[in-house]
Amino acid sequence: MDQLLDVETLKNLSPEQQEQVINGVKQQAALANAQNLVTDISEKCTNKCITAPGSSLASGEKQCLQRCMDRFMESWNLVSQTLQKRLQDEMASSGGMSAGFGQGPSFS
C-alpha cells in the first residue's frame, strides 16, 4: 500500500488491511525516529568533540565522541521508555487502543 489513503478509504478496509496500514505507519515512524537520532548524535557530538578538523581524530576526540554518543543513547532510551510507559498508562486508564504508536526504536 504505497499510495496515500484518505480517511474514507481507510474506513472501507478490512480489519487485516487496517492493521497492515497501521503497522506500516509504525515502521515508518520508527525509521524516521532512528534517522533523526543518528543525525542528532552526529551533529551534537561532532560539534562538541571535534575542535580542529583534520585528516584523523585525536585520541581525546575519539574518547569524547564515544562518551557523548553513549550518554546521548542512554538519555534517548530513558526518554523513550518513560514516554512509552506514560502512553501505556494513559491508554489503560482511558480504555483506548494499545499504546506504542509511533514509538522509536530502543538502542540498548
N, CA, C and O of each residue as an XYZ file, in Angstrom:
432
protein
N       0.837     -1.190      0.000
C       0.000      0.000      0.000
C       0.870      1.237      0.000
O       1.029      1.909      1.019
N       1.426      1.521     -1.156
C       2.333      2.643     -1.276
C       1.603      3.949     -1.530
O       2.192      5.022     -1.398
N       0.326      3.873     -1.893
C      -0.415      5.089     -2.181
C      -0.958      5.699     -0.905
O      -1.116      5.024      0.112
N      -1.238      6.987     -0.979
C      -1.832      7.669      0.157
C      -3.291      7.260      0.291
O      -3.999      7.107     -0.705
N      -3.725      7.088      1.512
C      -5.100      6.700      1.771
C      -5.785      7.789      2.567
O      -5.242      8.291      3.551
N      -6.994      8.155      2.132
C      -7.744      9.127      2.914
C      -8.574      8.382      3.966
O      -8.632      7.152      3.968
N      -9.200      9.129      4.838
C      -9.932      8.544      5.960
C     -11.051      7.632      5.464
O     -11.258      6.552      6.016
N     -11.766      8.052      4.440
C     -12.877      7.240      3.932
C     -12.374      5.911      3.367
O     -12.999      4.870      3.569
N     -11.258      5.952      2.668
C     -10.690      4.718      2.132
C     -10.264      3.798      3.269
O     -10.474      2.587      3.204
N      -9.664      4.374      4.314
C      -9.245      3.584      5.467
C     -10.435      2.908      6.145
O     -10.336      1.762      6.583
N     -11.546      3.612      6.231
C     -12.736      3.044      6.868
C     -13.265      1.842      6.100
O     -13.870      0.945      6.688
N     -13.038      1.818      4.786
C     -13.551      0.739      3.955
C     -12.632     -0.472      3.899
O     -12.984     -1.480      3.286
N     -11.470     -0.395      4.522
C     -10.542     -1.521      4.518
C     -10.993     -2.574      5.523
O     -11.677     -2.275      6.501
N     -10.594     -3.805      5.257
C     -10.875     -4.881      6.213
C     -10.008     -4.660      7.444
O      -9.022     -3.927      7.368
N     -10.344     -5.270      8.575
C      -9.509     -5.135      9.776
C      -8.058     -5.554      9.519
O      -7.136     -4.933     10.047
N      -7.853     -6.579      8.728
C      -6.488     -7.020      8.423
C      -5.732     -5.952      7.629
O      -4.557     -5.691      7.886
N      -6.422     -5.338      6.659
C      -5.792     -4.286      5.866
C      -5.512     -3.054      6.723
O      -4.472     -2.412      6.571
N      -6.430     -2.726      7.616
C      -6.206     -1.600      8.520
C      -4.986     -1.861      9.389
O      -4.174     -0.961      9.607
N      -4.851     -3.088      9.886
C      -3.704     -3.448     10.710
C      -2.407     -3.327      9.903
O      -1.389     -2.883     10.434
N      -2.439     -3.717      8.634
C      -1.257     -3.578      7.774
C      -0.869     -2.117      7.610
O       0.311     -1.772      7.665
N      -1.858     -1.264      7.409
C      -1.588      0.169      7.263
C      -0.990      0.722      8.553
O      -0.011      1.467      8.522
N      -1.585      0.351      9.685
C      -1.089      0.832     10.986
C       0.341      0.368     11.209
O       1.189      1.151     11.637
N       0.614     -0.899     10.923
C       1.978     -1.421     11.091
C       2.961     -0.710     10.172
O       4.095     -0.437     10.568
N       2.539     -0.407      8.950
C       3.408      0.326      8.030
C       3.728      1.720      8.537
O       4.863      2.184      8.427
N       2.728      2.384      9.092
C       2.936      3.728      9.653
C       3.880      3.650     10.850
O       4.763      4.495     11.001
N       3.696      2.638     11.701
C       4.582      2.460     12.854
C       6.023      2.246     12.406
O       6.950      2.817     12.981
N       6.207      1.424     11.380
C       7.560      1.162     10.880
C       8.189      2.430     10.306
O       9.368      2.698     10.533
N       7.405      3.204      9.566
C       7.922      4.445      9.001
C       8.276      5.441     10.109
O       9.288      6.136     10.018
N       7.450      5.512     11.145
C       7.734      6.415     12.266
C       9.002      5.979     12.996
O       9.823      6.817     13.366
N       9.165      4.674     13.204
C      10.365      4.164     13.875
C      11.608      4.459     13.048
O      12.642      4.837     13.597
N      11.518      4.292     11.743
C      12.648      4.582     10.863
C      12.991      6.067     10.902
O      14.164      6.434     10.972
N      11.978      6.915     10.857
C      12.217      8.361     10.920
C      12.855      8.748     12.251
O      13.753      9.590     12.285
N      12.399      8.141     13.346
C      12.989      8.422     14.657
C      14.446      7.986     14.698
O      15.294      8.705     15.228
N      14.742      6.819     14.146
C      16.125      6.331     14.133
C      17.010      7.247     13.291
O      18.141      7.540     13.679
N      16.511      7.697     12.154
C      17.280      8.607     11.307
C      17.527      9.929     12.017
O      18.623     10.483     11.937
N      16.516     10.437     12.710
C      16.681     11.681     13.465
C      17.685     11.507     14.592
O      18.477     12.409     14.867
N      17.654     10.352     15.245
C      18.599     10.080     16.319
C      20.028     10.105     15.805
O      20.897     10.728     16.416
N      20.279      9.435     14.690
C      21.630      9.396     14.114
C      22.074     10.804     13.712
O      23.222     11.182     13.945
N      21.189     11.561     13.121
C      21.513     12.934     12.727
C      21.837     13.786     13.948
O      22.822     14.525     13.955
N      20.998     13.678     14.987
C      21.235     14.456     16.213
C      22.566     14.092     16.855
O      23.334     14.974     17.238
N      22.839     12.800     16.972
C      24.104     12.364     17.573
C      25.277     12.914     16.770
O      26.227     13.461     17.330
N      25.197     12.762     15.466
C      26.294     13.221     14.608
C      26.555     14.708     14.781
O      27.697     15.127     14.967
N      25.501     15.499     14.720
C      25.654     16.949     14.824
C      26.154     17.375     16.200
O      27.147     18.093     16.315
N      25.461     16.929     17.234
C      25.784     17.381     18.582
C      27.166     16.915     19.036
O      27.953     17.707     19.554
N      27.454     15.637     18.842
C      28.725     15.110     19.329
C      29.897     15.611     18.481
O      30.975     15.871     19.015
N      29.701     15.746     17.189
C      30.776     16.277     16.343
C      31.095     17.719     16.728
O      32.262     18.083     16.878
N      30.064     18.529     16.887
C      30.287     19.930     17.269
C      30.943     20.047     18.634
O      31.767     20.935     18.853
N      30.586     19.157     19.557
C      31.122     19.223     20.908
C      32.564     18.718     20.975
O      33.388     19.289     21.690
N      32.870     17.653     20.234
C      34.124     16.928     20.459
C      35.245     17.239     19.466
O      36.422     17.104     19.801
N      34.899     17.644     18.279
C      35.947     17.853     17.274
C      36.213     19.351     17.165
O      35.443     20.102     16.565
N      37.320     19.753     17.759
C      37.648     21.180     17.832
C      38.500     21.638     16.661
O      38.419     22.797     16.254
N      39.312     20.752     16.119
C      40.193     21.101     15.000
C      40.111     20.003     13.940
O      40.888     19.049     13.970
N      39.168     20.139     13.004
C      39.012     19.095     11.984
C      40.313     18.858     11.220
O      41.045     19.795     10.901
N      40.577     17.612     10.941
C      41.777     17.238     10.208
C      41.559     15.905      9.516
O      40.424     15.464      9.334
N      42.645     15.276      9.136
C      42.538     14.020      8.401
C      42.310     12.827      9.329
O      41.947     11.749      8.858
N      42.511     12.995     10.625
C      42.262     11.917     11.585
C      41.835     12.524     12.915
O      42.009     13.717     13.163
N      41.276     11.674     13.758
C      40.818     12.131     15.072
C      41.909     11.929     16.104
O      42.608     10.916     16.094
N      42.051     12.887     16.983
C      42.969     12.746     18.105
C      42.352     11.789     19.116
O      41.140     11.573     19.111
N      43.167     11.224     19.966
C      42.706     10.266     20.969
C      41.618     10.867     21.857
O      40.611     10.216     22.135
N      41.819     12.100     22.300
C      40.832     12.779     23.144
C      39.511     12.990     22.422
O      38.444     12.894     23.027
N      39.585     13.278     21.124
C      38.369     13.468     20.337
C      37.599     12.153     20.218
O      36.371     12.143     20.303
N      38.309     11.057     20.023
C      37.664      9.745     19.932
C      36.948      9.408     21.239
O      35.805      8.949     21.235
N      37.641      9.645     22.361
C      37.036      9.367     23.663
C      35.812     10.239     23.901
O      34.787      9.771     24.397
N      35.933     11.497     23.545
C      34.825     12.436     23.706
C      33.623     11.985     22.875
O      32.492     11.988     23.361
N      33.867     11.598     21.628
C      32.787     11.139     20.758
C      32.106      9.907     21.342
O      30.878      9.816     21.349
N      32.901      8.960     21.830
C      32.331      7.736     22.398
C      31.473      8.041     23.619
O      30.357      7.537     23.741
N      31.995      8.865     24.519
C      31.229      9.229     25.725
C      29.961      9.993     25.360
O      28.889      9.744     25.911
N      30.102     10.916     24.433
C      28.965     11.726     24.010
C      27.865     10.835     23.424
O      26.690     10.982     23.762
N      28.255      9.919     22.552
C      27.275      9.018     21.939
C      26.633      8.111     22.979
O      25.425      7.879     22.942
N      27.438      7.597     23.907
C      26.896      6.736     24.958
C      25.866      7.482     25.802
O      24.783      6.960     26.068
N      26.197      8.693     26.221
C      25.268      9.487     27.033
C      24.003      9.820     26.260
O      22.896      9.755     26.796
N      24.180     10.176     25.000
C      23.041     10.531     24.168
C      22.092      9.341     24.045
O      20.877      9.500     24.168
N      22.645      8.140     23.800
C      21.831      6.938     23.644
C      21.128      6.591     24.966
O      19.948      6.239     24.968
N      21.848      6.691     26.080
C      21.237      6.405     27.381
C      20.070      7.356     27.640
O      19.002      6.936     28.084
N      20.285      8.623     27.363
C      19.230      9.617     27.566
C      18.053      9.343     26.647
O      16.899      9.406     27.073
N      18.336      9.043     25.403
C      17.279      8.782     24.420
C      16.459      7.568     24.845
O      15.231      7.589     24.767
N      17.131      6.517     25.292
C      16.418      5.320     25.743
C      15.544      5.621     26.956
O      14.402      5.166     27.025
N      16.069      6.378     27.908
C      15.305      6.718     29.101
C      14.050      7.511     28.739
O      12.960      7.221     29.232
N      14.210      8.500     27.886
C      13.063      9.311     27.462
C      12.058      8.442     26.709
O      10.854      8.557     26.938
N      12.527      7.584     25.827
C      11.632      6.718     25.050
C      10.854      5.767     25.957
O       9.645      5.596     25.796
N      11.548      5.154     26.904
C      10.889      4.212     27.809
C       9.878      4.925     28.696
O       8.790      4.404     28.942
N      10.229      6.108     29.173
C       9.324      6.883     30.013
C       8.084      7.289     29.232
O       6.967      7.186     29.740
N       8.272      7.745     28.009
C       7.147      8.142     27.169
C       6.260      6.944     26.855
O       5.035      7.038     26.925
N       6.873      5.824     26.510
C       6.100      4.623     26.201
C       5.266      4.200     27.410
O       4.090      3.869     27.263
N       5.863      4.207     28.602
C       5.133      3.835     29.822
C       3.983      4.808     30.067
O       2.873      4.397     30.403
N       4.256      6.087     29.897
C       3.208      7.097     30.111
C       2.048      6.881     29.135
O       0.884      6.954     29.529
N       2.365      6.616     27.867
C       1.315      6.376     26.878
C       0.510      5.128     27.223
O      -0.717      5.123     27.116
N       1.211      4.064     27.639
C       0.516      2.841     28.018
C      -0.394      3.081     29.213
O      -1.526      2.598     29.236
N       0.089      3.822     30.204
C      -0.717      4.132     31.383
C      -1.953      4.952     31.003
O      -3.050      4.692     31.497
N      -1.772      5.935     30.132
C      -2.896      6.773     29.700
C      -3.912      5.961     28.915
O      -5.120      6.119     29.093
N      -3.408      5.085     28.038
C      -4.314      4.268     27.234
C      -5.071      3.276     28.120
O      -6.258      3.033     27.905
N      -4.391      2.708     29.107
C      -5.034      1.759     30.011
C      -6.109      2.453     30.837
O      -7.184      1.893     31.053
N      -5.830      3.663     31.297
C      -6.801      4.370     32.134
C      -7.988      4.886     31.328
O      -9.080      5.065     31.868
N      -7.769      5.128     30.027
C      -8.873      5.622     29.198
C      -9.566      4.494     28.444
O     -10.577      4.716     27.778
N      -9.017      3.276     28.551
C      -9.627      2.134     27.863
C      -9.469      2.202     26.369
O     -10.269      1.627     25.631
N      -8.419      2.918     25.898
C      -8.194      3.084     24.467
C      -7.480      1.911     23.841
O      -7.304      0.861     24.458
N      -7.078      2.110     22.614
C      -6.359      1.072     21.877
C      -4.973      0.914     22.480
O      -4.578      1.674     23.364
N      -4.239     -0.083     21.992
C      -2.910     -0.350     22.527
C      -1.978      0.807     22.252
O      -2.059      1.450     21.205
N      -1.083      1.073     23.207
C      -0.121      2.172     23.085
C       1.045      1.736     22.236
O       1.131      0.578     21.828
N       1.940      2.662     21.971
C       3.148      2.354     21.236
C       3.127      2.899     19.832
O       4.102      2.720     19.103
N       2.066      3.556     19.419
C       2.010      4.101     18.077
C       3.100      5.137     17.883
O       3.204      6.099     18.644
N       3.906      4.932     16.862
C       4.941      5.898     16.540
C       6.144      5.861     17.443
O       6.989      6.754     17.375
N       6.248      4.863     18.283
C       7.398      4.830     19.180
C       8.650      4.513     18.379
O       8.594      3.799     17.378
N       9.743      5.031     18.813
C      11.003      4.799     18.123
C      11.696      3.555     18.610
O      11.277      2.928     19.583
N      12.745      3.210     17.933
C      13.496      2.034     18.350
C      14.247      2.312     19.645
O      14.583      3.455     19.955
N      14.498      1.268     20.377
C      15.290      1.384     21.588
C      16.699      0.911     21.277
O      16.881     -0.158     20.694
N      17.681      1.684     21.653
C      19.075      1.346     21.391
C      19.744      1.012     22.690
O      20.129      1.910     23.439
N      19.889     -0.245     22.974
C      20.496     -0.675     24.236
C      21.891     -1.175     24.006
O      22.565     -1.582     24.952
